[in-house]
Amino acid sequence: MAKLVAIGDSLTQGFQSGAIYRTDWSFPAIIARSMGLELPNDFRIPRFPGSGLPLNIEEALRWMKTQLGADIDLSEWIVRFPVLLGRFLDEVEDLYERGTGSRPAAFGGVYHNLGVWGFRVADSFTITPNYCQKAIENEEGWIQDDFLGLPTASMYRTALRVLNPKLRRERMDWTQLDNLKQIVNEEGVENLILWFGANDCLGTVLDLELKDMEDTNVTTDAIARRKWNLTNSQVFHHDFTQLVEKVKGIIPSDTKVFVGTVPHVTIPPVTQGIPPFDGKYFQYYGRFFAKKENFSPLLQKHLERQKIQQIDARVDSFNQSIRDIIRLQSNNWHVIDTCTILDALAVKRNEMLDAPARPLIDYYAARGLSDHPLLRLSPIPSILRLDVRDGNRYAGGLFSLDCVHPSTIGYGIVAEAFLSVMKQAGVSDTDPVRINWNEIIAHDSLLQVPPLLWENIISAAEKNSILWDIIFRVIY
């Protein structure tokens, strides 16, 4: 019997610092460890060669530090940094387009963590390995070795490796839910985690542009849908209803299901709020390196307060749909309100900039924990952007270098939240106190040894924010 299976997007897969590579420290993997399961035997997880897909910012900075040293001067920014970055990108592209990462994996079974970064709700029952291969071929075009290019169709390459790692012919039409069905048929499933929805809105803050899906009569084709980055509320309700109904048709009636809500994507440090501040929202939201001292709404890409409020309202509608749909299910279906957790940990929105440690302290105080291991760290972690000074963490810590996805300790907090609800639901061996926080902290490389060049990157970007904003427009 499979004690735990997880299906979702990047948050479930364990994506951090721009890549999927640490699947062994995803929050479901942390939960599995705390339940006494062994990885990768009792809880099977995919592995990704090299530094992962698509761009591992942390590994790139660590490698470039070996070439440039701890500090980058002006000439190195202009000449050596772009060349070295190009070398790193080319190696990743070669690995996944023509090397080991492009070949079938040795493992031919079905993973227990079926998360795939970038997936939206509807993708869980529409994207297949056949679809992935066609998407890869279409995006590759006639130029195979792109200049300064990452592997084409990286999300679909990732999905292919998760859904059908050995590229078995009989599995080319299997979605995430078909993989779940195979696990049920072979082993059965005691507990299932479902966490989708972030990618139905995340593109708004990544692009700093709102492409709203206003029509309710839209295609389910994954690529066609990507012309919108904010899913219509009714479409989301329909998609999530389909997801739940399809899952119900697969799992035994006694399987316990744990469903996460959608976090407000406007809170992570991927965007920087620029005053004036009205008590909850800023007037402008720019890139993570934007500063009020030199921010120009005319020259820098941004979202205004009204758009941010619209995104938050849409997320609220998504979560209302999730609650309403799950409420109609049996007592074995449970909601984990991850949205409320992130709201509570917000620093700027809660006007805690003068005391950034306070949200985490209050979060654990509300749970009767005044001596949690995270509260013994100095400084106490927060969801602010990771800042490094003299090689040490100066601020942040709960989000990774992409400023969107949690760090390893951030995923630990997510694991605690799911475990708390699982314990209330009567699942054995799911007390949050079973989490080995010393082990999690020890395996958080951003916490233990933050990359020295991150300090240089942030300093240069803040001083030349308009130039860096132009660079980001070219990249994206």
C-alpha positions, -999 to +999 in steps of 0.1 A: +000+000+000+013+034-009+011+054+023+015+088+005+011+101-030+014+138-041+001+155-072+006+192-079+028+218-095+062+233-086+053+237-049+046+200-047+076+190-068+100+210-047+111+236-072+135+263-058+160+289-070+149+286-106+151+249-110+137+215-101+166+195-087+161+189-049+131+166-051+143+149-020+135+180+000+101+188-014+074+192+013+059+158+004+094+142+009+097+159+042+063+146+052+073+111+040+104+112+062+084+122+092+060+093+086+090+069+087+091+062+050+124+057+032+133+077+001+133+067-027+119+032-019+089+039+002+083+073-014+095+073-050+107+106-064+121+116-098+157+127-101+171+153-125+207+152-137+232+181-134+218+212-118+182+205-129+157+224-151+155+251-163+181+274-146+195+267-112+204+302-100+222+290-069+244+265-087+252+290-115+263+316-089+284+291-070+302+280-102+308+315-114+323+324-080+350+298-087+358+317-119+354+353-107+361+352-070+338+367-043+335+402-059+328+413-095+342+446-107+328+467-136+350+451-163+339+416-152+303+426-153+307+438-189+330+411-202+334+379-181+300+376-164+280+373-197+305+348-211+305+326-180+267+327-178+265+317-215+288+287-207+266+276-179+234+279-199+250+260-228+260+231-206+224+228-192+210+230-227+235+203-240+227+181-210+189+181-215+186+184-253+214+161-264+229+145-232+219+123-203+189+145-195+174+138-229+175+101-226+150+077-209+157+072-172+166+038-158+135+038-136+104+025-154+078+026-126+055+053-113+066+080-089+048+088-056+055+125-061+039+133-094+043+171-091+054+190-122+064+227-121+043+250-143+013+228-143-022+244-140-053+226-127-064+214-161-029+202-170-033+174-145-058+156-167-048+169-202-009+169-205+005+135-216+040+124-227+029+125-263+018+161-258+051+169-242+071+154-271+052+175-296+056+206-275+094+200-273+096+194-311+076+225-319+095+248-296+129+235-307+125+246-343+154+242-367+181+257-345+191+230-320+220+247-301+206+281-292+229+310-283+224+318-245+195+294-246+181+271-219+166+237-229+135+244-250+101+235-235+117+229-201+084+224-184+074+197-209+108+180-206+103+179-168+067+165-173+080+138-196+106+127-171+079+125-144+050+110-163+069+084-183+106+084-172+116+053-193+094+065-223+074+032-224+052+031-254+021+021-234+024+051-211+026+078-238-010+089-231-008+089-193-015+121-175-007+127-138-041+112-130-034+081-151-002+076-131-023+079-100-046+052-113-017+029-119-005+033-083-040+026-071-041-006-092-007-018-082-005-007-045-035+012-034-033+047-019-038+056+018-032+094+016-032+117-014-020+153-015-035+176-042-021+212-045-029+231-077-038+266-087-007+288-083+001+287-120-034+298-129-022+332-116+015+332-110+024+345-145+010+379-136+038+387-111+065+369-132+056+389-163+045+421-144+016+421-168-020+410-165-034+389-193-069+381-180-089+352-193-122+370-196-140+345-218-154+314-201-156+293-233-119+285-237-099+256-249-083+230-225-052+229-247-022+237-224-002+257-249-032+277-262-042+286-226-008+301-219-017+332-237-035+341-205-018+343-171-049+348-150-075+321-153-112+331-153-130+323-120-157+302-137-131+283-157-111+276-126-142+263-108-150+240-138-113+228-140-111+221-103-145+203-103-132+181-131-100+174-112-119+163-081-144+142-100-117+124-119-097+117-087-128+104-070-133+080-099-097+066-094-091+064-056-108+040-031-135+056-010-114+053+021-084+072+007-078+104+026-072+135+004-055+167+015-060+198-007-040+230-005-054+264-012-038+289-036-013+314-020-016+351-028+011+353-054+015+390-048+032+384-014+064+365-023+094+388-028+094+383-066+078+418-067+089+448-048+063+472-035+070+509-042+052+535-020+029+551-013+014+524+009-023+524+018-021+500+047-023+468+026-011+476-009+016+497-025+010+520-055+034+501-077+049+466-078+082+463-097+110+437-100+125+422-069+154+446-072+133+478-076+140+506-051+118+536-044+148+559-047+153+553-084+120+537-095+105+551-127+070+540-136+076+553-171+108+533-177+103+502-155+078+474-159+054+472-130+019+464-119-002+491-102-022+487-070-055+481-089-041+452-108-026+436-077-060+439-060-075+422-090-051+393-088-057+389-051-094+389-056-091+363-083-070+341-059-097+345-033-123+333-058-101+303-066-099+294-029-136+298-024-142+274-053-117+249-037-135+251-003-170+248-019-160+218-040-142+200-012-171+207+012-193+186-011-171+156-008-169+129+019-153+134+053-121+120+039-114+152+019-096+180+038-084+215+030-051+230+041-053+268+041-018+275+028-031+309+016-038+321+051-003+308+063+015+330+037-008+360+046+002+356+082+039+355+073+038+386+051+062+413+063+055+444+042+018+438+039+015+434+076+037+465+082+064+446+099+095+460+081+108+473+114+104+438+129+107+412+101+111+384+125+077+391+142+054+373+117+072+340+121+074+344+159+036+352+160+029+323+136+044+298+160+031+315+191-004+310+177+004+273+176+018+272+211+054+270+200+078+296+215+109+276+210+106+263+174+140+255+158+135+282+132+132+307+159+167+299+172+182+309+139+199+343+136+184+363+121+150+346+124+139+338+088+113+358+070+096+359+036+116+389+025+141+385-003+172+367+007+199+393+014+236+384+020+262+405+036+298+394+040+289+359+031+262+355+057+224+356+055+213+391+066+175+389+058+149+365+044+155+328+043+120+314+037+121+320-001+148+308-025+168+328-050+140+329-076+119+349-051+089+328-059+094+293-044+102+284-008+136+275+004+141+241+020+131+255+054+101+272+037+090+238+024+094+225+060+067+250+071+044+238+044+050+202+055+041+211+091+008+226+079-002+195+059+009+172+088-012+191+113-044+185+092-034+149+085-030+143+122-064+158+129-078+135+101-064+105+120-035+096+097-009+076+117+026+089+122+017+125+111+024+146+142+043+177+130+067+173+160+081+142+142+097+165+116+135+165+120+141+202+118+179+198+125+181+177+093+161+202+072+182+232+084+214+213+077+203+205+041+192+241+034+223+253+014+210+288+011+208+290+049+241+272+055+263+288+028+245+314+008+262+321-026+285+350-022+278+364-057+241+369-047+252+400-028+269+414-059+239+406-081+214+424-058+238+454-053+243+459-091+206+454-099+195+480-073+221+506-084+212+501-121+175+491-118+164+506-151+191+488-170+184+455-152+147+459-159+155+462-196+176+430-193+147+412-177+123+423-205+147+408-231+150+376-211+113+372-206 
